[in-house]
Amino acid sequence: MISPTARAGIRYIPADMSAEATEKPYGRTHPFPSHIKLNRRLNPGSDKDTRHLELDLVGSGLTYEVGESLAVHASNDPALVDEILRAIGATGDELVPAAS
C-alpha cells in the first residue's frame, strides 16, 4: 500500500548522512538516499495496487539496467509520525495486532 504522503508526492530523505558515510561508494552495503521522481499506478480499478516508480539516482554514481533488482528501505518523517500519533491519541508504543 502506498502511503497518503507518497501519493501526494511528499518525500522524506533522512538528513543524517555523515561526511564519513558520503565518502564511501553507494551500493548494497551503503544505500543511496534517493527520492521518488515518478509514482504511477499500473492497474487502476484493480484490487491489487501495482506501481511504476522512478527514483532519482543523480549524484549516486549508480546505474540501473532493466532486469536488475533493488531494495527499498522506507523511512517515515518523524514530524509526520508525531502528528499522526497525536491525532489518533496514541503514544507509538502500542502493540498492533496482526490481521487474521
C-alpha positions as CSV (number, residue, x, y, z in Angstrom):
1,M,0.0,0.0,0.0
2,I,1.3,3.4,-0.9
3,S,1.1,6.0,1.9
4,P,-1.0,9.1,1.5
5,T,2.2,11.2,1.7
6,A,3.7,9.2,-1.2
7,R,0.6,9.7,-3.2
8,A,0.8,13.4,-2.5
9,G,4.4,13.5,-3.7
10,I,5.8,14.3,-0.2
11,R,9.3,12.9,0.2
12,Y,11.3,12.4,3.4
13,I,15.0,12.0,2.9
14,P,17.0,11.4,6.1
15,A,19.5,14.2,6.7
16,D,21.8,12.2,8.9
17,M,24.3,11.3,6.2
18,S,27.7,12.0,7.9
19,A,30.8,13.1,5.9
20,E,32.3,9.7,6.5
21,A,29.3,7.9,5.1
22,T,29.2,10.0,1.9
23,E,32.9,9.2,1.1
24,K,32.0,5.5,0.6
25,P,30.7,4.5,-2.8
26,Y,27.0,3.8,-2.8
27,G,25.9,0.2,-3.2
28,R,24.4,-2.8,-1.4
29,T,26.2,-2.1,1.9
30,H,25.9,1.7,1.6
31,P,22.5,2.6,0.3
32,F,21.9,5.9,-1.6
33,P,19.1,8.1,0.0
34,S,17.0,8.7,-3.1
35,H,13.6,10.1,-3.6
36,I,10.7,9.2,-5.9
37,K,10.6,11.1,-9.2
38,L,7.5,9.3,-10.6
39,N,4.9,7.2,-8.8
40,R,2.3,5.8,-11.3
41,R,-0.3,3.2,-10.7
42,L,-0.2,0.5,-13.4
43,N,-3.6,-1.2,-12.8
44,P,-6.3,1.4,-12.0
45,G,-9.6,-0.2,-11.0
46,S,-7.9,-3.4,-9.7
47,D,-7.9,-4.5,-6.1
48,K,-4.1,-5.1,-6.5
49,D,-2.0,-1.9,-6.3
50,T,1.0,-2.3,-8.7
51,R,3.2,0.8,-9.2
52,H,5.8,2.1,-11.6
53,L,8.3,4.0,-9.6
54,E,11.2,6.1,-10.9
55,L,13.9,7.0,-8.5
56,D,16.4,9.9,-8.7
57,L,19.9,8.4,-8.8
58,V,21.7,11.7,-9.6
59,G,24.9,12.1,-7.6
60,S,24.9,8.4,-6.6
61,G,27.2,7.0,-9.2
62,L,24.7,4.2,-9.6
63,T,23.1,3.0,-12.7
64,Y,20.1,0.7,-13.1
65,E,19.6,-1.7,-16.1
66,V,16.3,-3.4,-17.0
67,G,16.0,-6.7,-15.1
68,E,18.2,-5.6,-12.1
69,S,16.7,-5.6,-8.7
70,L,17.0,-3.0,-5.9
71,A,16.0,-2.8,-2.3
72,V,13.8,-0.1,-0.8
73,H,14.4,0.9,2.8
74,A,11.5,3.2,3.6
75,S,11.6,5.8,6.3
76,N,9.0,8.0,7.9
77,D,9.2,11.7,8.5
78,P,9.4,11.9,12.4
79,A,7.4,15.1,12.5
80,L,4.6,13.5,10.5
81,V,4.7,10.4,12.7
82,D,4.3,12.6,15.8
83,E,1.4,14.5,14.2
84,I,-0.4,11.3,13.3
85,L,0.2,9.8,16.8
86,R,-1.2,13.0,18.4
87,A,-4.2,13.0,16.0
88,I,-5.2,9.4,17.0
89,G,-4.3,9.8,20.7
90,A,-1.5,7.2,20.6
91,T,2.0,7.1,22.1
92,G,3.7,4.9,19.5
93,D,4.3,2.2,22.0
94,E,1.0,0.4,21.4
95,L,1.0,-3.2,20.1
96,V,-0.7,-3.6,16.8
97,P,-2.4,-7.0,16.3
98,A,-1.7,-8.9,13.1
99,A,-4.5,-9.3,10.6
100,S,-6.1,-12.7,10.8
